[in-house]
């Protein structure tokens, strides 16, 4: 898989999340892929990732990711994305606030044999939680 093919494949992941199409994950992610960015209590597997994202989309039914940058080198792709959603359902112990938030995320995926085999991420959770009415700076 060359760099352009990896970048094109990586763009399909946020598209699938936006549509709630987690069956696409099985085509893009190796069955034994390791998720390094999942929350505590969620298995670091493809199934754990789908479970987490399903509950995230249930709480934020209008969840949408926009890919701002995609960079590839070696066997890795880095994406800077902007996420947006309205919290209409309970999520990870937080009651639905009905508020919207916009936040930034950085994702790194490693490819092997044409599929994602590892994923790391950093999310601006502090800003997101404040906008939703939780934590410091909440309004």
Secondary structure in CASP SS format (residue, H / E / C, confidence):
PFRMAT SS
TARGET T0000
AUTHOR 0000-0000-0000
METHOD secondary structure of the structure
MODEL  1
X C 1.00
X C 1.00
X H 1.00
X H 1.00
X H 1.00
X H 1.00
X H 1.00
X H 1.00
X H 1.00
X H 1.00
X H 1.00
X H 1.00
X H 1.00
X H 1.00
X H 1.00
X H 1.00
X H 1.00
X H 1.00
X H 1.00
X C 1.00
X C 1.00
X H 1.00
X H 1.00
X H 1.00
X H 1.00
X H 1.00
X H 1.00
X H 1.00
X E 1.00
X E 1.00
X E 1.00
X E 1.00
X E 1.00
X E 1.00
X E 1.00
X C 1.00
X C 1.00
X C 1.00
X C 1.00
X C 1.00
X C 1.00
X C 1.00
X C 1.00
X C 1.00
X C 1.00
X H 1.00
X H 1.00
X H 1.00
X H 1.00
X H 1.00
X H 1.00
X H 1.00
X H 1.00
X H 1.00
X H 1.00
X H 1.00
X H 1.00
X H 1.00
X H 1.00
X C 1.00
X C 1.00
X C 1.00
X C 1.00
X E 1.00
X E 1.00
X E 1.00
X E 1.00
X E 1.00
X E 1.00
X E 1.00
X E 1.00
X E 1.00
X E 1.00
X C 1.00
X C 1.00
X E 1.00
X E 1.00
X E 1.00
X E 1.00
X E 1.00
X E 1.00
X E 1.00
X E 1.00
X E 1.00
X E 1.00
X E 1.00
X C 1.00
X C 1.00
X C 1.00
X C 1.00
X E 1.00
X C 1.00
X C 1.00
X E 1.00
X C 1.00
X C 1.00
X C 1.00
X C 1.00
X C 1.00
X E 1.00
X E 1.00
X E 1.00
X E 1.00
X E 1.00
X E 1.00
X E 1.00
X E 1.00
X E 1.00
X E 1.00
X E 1.00
X E 1.00
X E 1.00
X C 1.00
X C 1.00
X E 1.00
X E 1.00
X E 1.00
X E 1.00
X E 1.00
X E 1.00
X E 1.00
X E 1.00
X E 1.00
X C 1.00
X H 1.00
X H 1.00
X H 1.00
X H 1.00
X H 1.00
X H 1.00
X H 1.00
X H 1.00
X C 1.00
X C 1.00
X C 1.00
X C 1.00
X C 1.00
X C 1.00
X C 1.00
END
